[in-house]
Amino acid sequence: MKKGIIVLAALLLVIGLTACGGKTGKDGAKTVSIMTPYLSSVTTNEMVESLKKQSADKGWKTNVVDTKGDMGQLASRMEDVISSKTDAIVLVSTDPNQLKSQIQRAKEKGIPVFGADSGYIEGMVMNATSDNKEMSKLISDHLFKSIGDKGEIVVLTHRPHPGVLARTVQLDELLKDKPEVSKLTEQQVEVPGPIENARKQMESLLLSNKEEGSITAVWAGWDEAAIGAAQAIEAAGRKDIIVTGIDGNSQAVAMIKKGSPLVATVKQNFTGMTEIVVKQMDLVFQGKAAEGTELYAPASLITKDNA
């Protein structure tokens, strides 16, 4: 009788430990679902590849889902990965406000949701990003100084992205203290294909603003939009317009080095963001709490002087 009780107790202990360990594959490896609508973006792809590598180094399996700009499809696919009993979900460059019900469902199922350069909302564990307000201030102050605190600026943005939205909102606040700097127009650059789309939009703006001084500068919420705008300005032979971006991707830095209309960007530490996410995920897998809900990787201003 005692032997039977001991065996039963041992079985219950094993079951309990297995439950505490989370949902793992047959070989015991954790599965991490990496989800984004923007894999075609250079920086998003950089983060996804970094997450894959670091996960592999930890012995975790990864499943990458890209919906090519379709947020509705992303919500549907997130439902699928929740049903598949994934161990964790990482949203990359994604507005979590458009996935509220899915994030809540994941939480109810005990599946932690992390963000990499996304926003943070209730139900998620945490998000790692740059301080978008600070980056916007850094690049905007540089642009204002470059144009002598006066002129007509074009704003190229993509407000569905939480980071770009925060940068654009911060620009609007800064412009309130710059009475001689006017926003000629704000235009949304569609994704996927931001470089080509920004180039076409800038070409149209140049045709309707041919006089020198009619456009002083282009403030772009991220580098790919800045690259497209700079390409159009350079092709048109306009020497009177400068462009700024944010991200610090390799193509943008190369254009800054060679002396194109793109004169500055803010370099984000995308690998640093993913390192933060993986560290927090590891803590959660160990049954520990994350170190915060919004954690920042440092960023720096890049100009021709230090490109």
C-alpha positions as MATLAB code, in Angstrom:
seq = 'MKKGIIVLAALLLVIGLTACGGKTGKDGAKTVSIMTPYLSSVTTNEMVESLKKQSADKGWKTNVVDTKGDMGQLASRMEDVISSKTDAIVLVSTDPNQLKSQIQRAKEKGIPVFGADSGYIEGMVMNATSDNKEMSKLISDHLFKSIGDKGEIVVLTHRPHPGVLARTVQLDELLKDKPEVSKLTEQQVEVPGPIENARKQMESLLLSNKEEGSITAVWAGWDEAAIGAAQAIEAAGRKDIIVTGIDGNSQAVAMIKKGSPLVATVKQNFTGMTEIVVKQMDLVFQGKAAEGTELYAPASLITKDNA';
ca = [
       0.000    0.000    0.000;
       2.783    2.399    0.980;
       4.643    1.514   -2.208;
       1.549    2.357   -4.261;
       1.171    5.725   -2.555;
       4.853    6.531   -3.166;
       4.537    5.662   -6.868;
       1.383    7.762   -7.187;
       3.075   10.701   -5.474;
       6.056   10.408   -7.796;
       3.788   10.415  -10.841;
       1.945   13.487   -9.609;
       5.279   15.258   -9.046;
       6.401   14.503  -12.588;
       3.089   15.760  -13.994;
       3.366   18.922  -11.920;
       6.926   19.623  -13.041;
       5.962   19.026  -16.651;
       3.091   21.536  -16.365;
       5.418   24.144  -14.841;
       7.864   23.678  -17.687;
       5.453   25.020  -20.273;
       4.374   23.572  -23.606;
       7.401   22.095  -25.347;
       7.986   19.941  -28.384;
       8.456   16.167  -28.185;
      12.202   16.701  -27.894;
      11.740   19.223  -25.062;
      12.663   22.284  -27.152;
      10.705   25.497  -26.766;
       8.969   26.848  -29.879;
       8.958   30.607  -30.490;
       6.591   32.101  -33.077;
       8.039   35.262  -34.657;
       5.297   37.319  -36.331;
       5.365   40.459  -38.492;
       3.562   42.067  -41.428;
       6.789   43.757  -42.576;
       9.453   41.118  -43.265;
      10.378   42.887  -46.522;
      11.667   45.834  -44.460;
      15.446   45.739  -44.104;
      15.407   46.456  -40.386;
      12.497   44.120  -39.604;
      14.264   41.320  -41.470;
      17.441   42.097  -39.505;
      15.562   41.646  -36.231;
      13.854   38.443  -37.356;
      17.174   36.902  -38.421;
      18.757   37.945  -35.119;
      15.880   36.411  -33.146;
      16.206   33.175  -35.124;
      19.941   32.936  -34.478;
      19.724   33.717  -30.784;
      16.832   31.289  -30.357;
      18.830   28.547  -32.075;
      21.738   29.291  -29.737;
      19.339   28.685  -26.824;
      18.087   25.438  -28.363;
      14.675   26.900  -29.162;
      12.799   26.264  -32.395;
      11.379   29.217  -34.363;
       8.424   29.660  -36.660;
       8.392   32.875  -38.747;
       5.075   34.294  -39.979;
       5.036   37.207  -42.463;
       1.739   38.543  -43.823;
       3.182   41.091  -46.282;
       1.485   44.175  -44.867;
      -1.871   42.487  -44.117;
      -2.777   43.088  -40.446;
      -6.056   41.173  -40.749;
      -4.136   38.139  -41.929;
      -1.646   38.588  -39.089;
      -4.481   38.414  -36.552;
      -5.740   35.213  -38.183;
      -2.283   33.632  -38.207;
      -1.780   34.607  -34.565;
      -4.953   32.660  -33.743;
      -3.370   29.701  -35.536;
      -0.114   29.805  -33.567;
      -2.030   30.137  -30.296;
      -4.019   27.011  -31.231;
      -0.758   25.222  -32.070;
       0.317   25.740  -28.438;
       3.491   27.658  -29.229;
       5.626   28.483  -26.180;
       5.995   32.216  -26.933;
       5.082   34.825  -29.513;
       7.300   37.727  -30.600;
       5.630   40.554  -32.528;
       8.178   42.393  -34.670;
       7.501   45.962  -35.895;
       3.796   45.480  -35.232;
       1.104   47.646  -33.645;
      -0.245   45.445  -30.826;
      -3.399   47.565  -30.585;
      -4.578   45.819  -33.748;
      -4.132   42.424  -32.061;
      -5.758   43.095  -28.682;
      -8.082   40.097  -28.661;
      -5.360   37.725  -29.849;
      -2.921   38.996  -27.202;
      -5.564   38.520  -24.514;
      -6.319   35.007  -25.769;
      -2.612   34.138  -25.716;
      -2.383   35.371  -22.128;
      -5.390   33.249  -21.142;
      -3.675   30.221  -22.697;
      -0.466   30.939  -20.795;
       1.481   31.947  -23.916;
       3.720   34.992  -23.277;
       3.735   37.708  -25.954;
       6.820   39.881  -26.474;
       7.452   42.858  -28.762;
      10.533   43.783  -30.792;
      10.295   47.404  -31.955;
       6.546   47.224  -31.410;
       4.357   48.940  -28.852;
       3.399   47.578  -25.451;
      -0.180   47.001  -24.333;
      -1.818   45.179  -21.436;
      -1.548   41.435  -21.865;
       1.977   41.471  -23.276;
       5.057   40.660  -21.222;
       7.235   43.450  -22.614;
       8.496   45.321  -25.672;
      12.074   46.226  -26.592;
      12.592   49.259  -28.785;
      14.406   52.568  -29.040;
      13.078   55.644  -27.299;
      11.159   56.883  -30.337;
      10.419   60.315  -28.844;
      14.084   60.872  -28.075;
      15.148   59.713  -31.553;
      12.615   62.034  -33.144;
      13.915   64.939  -31.080;
      17.515   64.074  -31.983;
      16.928   63.986  -35.749;
      14.413   66.854  -35.770;
      16.742   69.180  -33.854;
      19.484   68.336  -36.358;
      17.171   69.077  -39.283;
      15.997   72.389  -37.763;
      19.596   73.470  -37.179;
      20.571   72.457  -40.724;
      17.869   74.656  -42.276;
      18.373   77.587  -39.904;
      15.055   77.047  -38.099;
      12.999   78.157  -41.103;
      11.586   76.650  -44.268;
       9.012   74.312  -45.771;
       9.278   70.638  -44.849;
       7.678   67.525  -46.277;
       6.826   64.797  -43.771;
       6.826   61.179  -44.948;
       5.404   58.791  -42.372;
       3.570   55.524  -41.761;
       1.342   56.023  -38.738;
       0.169   52.375  -38.474;
       3.675   51.523  -37.207;
       3.772   52.399  -33.472;
       7.395   53.548  -33.559;
       6.972   55.760  -36.626;
       3.748   57.124  -35.136;
       5.525   58.129  -31.911;
       8.273   59.857  -33.914;
       5.746   61.750  -36.023;
       3.700   62.866  -33.024;
       6.899   64.114  -31.371;
       7.779   66.079  -34.528;
       4.360   67.743  -34.385;
       5.073   68.796  -30.795;
       8.500   70.172  -31.688;
       7.097   72.141  -34.625;
       4.899   74.122  -32.227;
       8.059   75.875  -31.020;
       9.357   76.507  -34.557;
       7.052   79.203  -35.992;
       9.191   79.688  -39.107;
       9.216   76.002  -40.009;
       6.053   74.985  -41.862;
       4.805   71.522  -42.731;
       4.128   71.737  -46.458;
       2.483   68.316  -46.474;
       2.409   65.043  -44.566;
       2.086   61.915  -46.670;
       1.707   58.278  -45.724;
       4.177   55.968  -47.412;
       2.655   52.563  -48.083;
       4.355   49.339  -46.992;
       5.500   46.948  -48.505;
       7.637   48.777  -51.067;
       8.401   51.940  -49.061;
      11.485   52.999  -51.065;
       9.703   52.864  -54.403;
       6.512   54.386  -53.000;
       8.379   57.259  -51.312;
      10.336   57.908  -54.511;
       7.140   58.179  -56.562;
       5.491   60.442  -53.979;
       8.550   62.693  -53.891;
       8.682   62.848  -57.688;
       5.093   64.151  -57.689;
       5.886   66.693  -54.977;
       8.897   67.955  -56.905;
       6.799   68.430  -60.039;
       4.272   70.527  -58.132;
       6.962   72.487  -56.258;
       9.524   73.375  -58.922;
      10.672   76.721  -57.544;
      13.884   76.750  -55.528;
      13.060   77.055  -51.832;
       9.521   75.738  -52.241;
      10.687   72.620  -50.360;
      13.504   73.023  -47.847;
      13.726   69.550  -46.345;
      12.123   66.130  -46.075;
      11.616   64.612  -42.632;
      11.108   60.864  -43.038;
       9.934   58.688  -40.167;
      12.274   55.867  -41.150;
      15.186   55.298  -43.502;
      13.473   53.518  -46.364;
      11.134   56.449  -46.924;
      14.131   58.787  -46.657;
      16.064   56.735  -49.224;
      13.227   56.878  -51.760;
      12.808   60.640  -51.290;
      16.553   61.268  -51.602;
      16.710   59.204  -54.810;
      13.943   61.327  -56.376;
      15.585   64.602  -55.294;
      18.977   63.523  -56.624;
      17.498   62.355  -59.941;
      15.732   65.717  -60.333;
      19.002   67.579  -59.763;
      17.613   69.539  -56.813;
      20.506   70.735  -54.653;
      18.355   72.828  -52.331;
      16.591   70.011  -50.416;
      17.966   67.872  -47.594;
      16.503   64.632  -46.218;
      16.697   62.996  -42.795;
      15.687   59.511  -41.693;
      15.686   57.223  -38.684;
      17.016   53.640  -38.366;
      20.625   53.781  -39.560;
      20.308   50.991  -42.114;
      23.347   50.283  -44.297;
      21.935   51.811  -47.489;
      21.058   55.056  -45.718;
      24.498   55.300  -44.094;
      26.175   54.692  -47.486;
      24.124   57.520  -49.040;
      25.080   59.864  -46.207;
      28.756   59.000  -46.711;
      28.711   59.780  -50.438;
      27.050   63.171  -49.971;
      23.513   62.549  -51.246;
      20.469   64.648  -50.234;
      20.126   62.228  -47.317;
      22.274   63.981  -44.723;
      21.472   62.329  -41.385;
      19.780   59.423  -39.655;
      19.537   58.016  -36.155;
      21.026   54.552  -35.866;
      18.896   52.140  -33.895;
      20.428   49.130  -32.220;
      18.139   46.453  -33.666;
      20.359   43.588  -32.570;
      20.337   45.118  -29.101;
      16.533   45.080  -29.123;
      16.419   41.389  -29.989;
      19.027   40.606  -27.321;
      16.761   42.290  -24.766;
      13.746   40.274  -25.975;
      15.627   36.952  -25.862;
      16.928   37.706  -22.365;
      13.422   38.480  -21.110;
      12.000   35.416  -22.845;
      14.621   33.238  -21.181;
      13.691   34.686  -17.788;
      10.004   33.926  -18.404;
      10.799   30.376  -19.554;
      12.615   29.946  -16.221;
       9.480   31.055  -14.378;
      10.914   34.474  -13.502;
       9.482   37.945  -14.119;
      10.622   40.193  -16.967;
      12.745   43.191  -15.975;
      10.242   45.739  -17.303;
       7.458   46.275  -19.814;
       9.192   48.820  -22.088;
      12.954   48.400  -22.381;
      15.162   50.582  -24.585;
      18.249   49.901  -26.688;
      20.397   53.065  -27.149;
      20.445   55.012  -30.463;
      22.889   57.567  -31.951;
      22.916   60.370  -34.553;
      24.724   59.566  -37.829;
      25.913   62.361  -40.150;
      28.619   62.599  -42.804;
      31.093   63.405  -40.027;
      30.730   59.994  -38.368;
      29.089   57.760  -40.995;
];
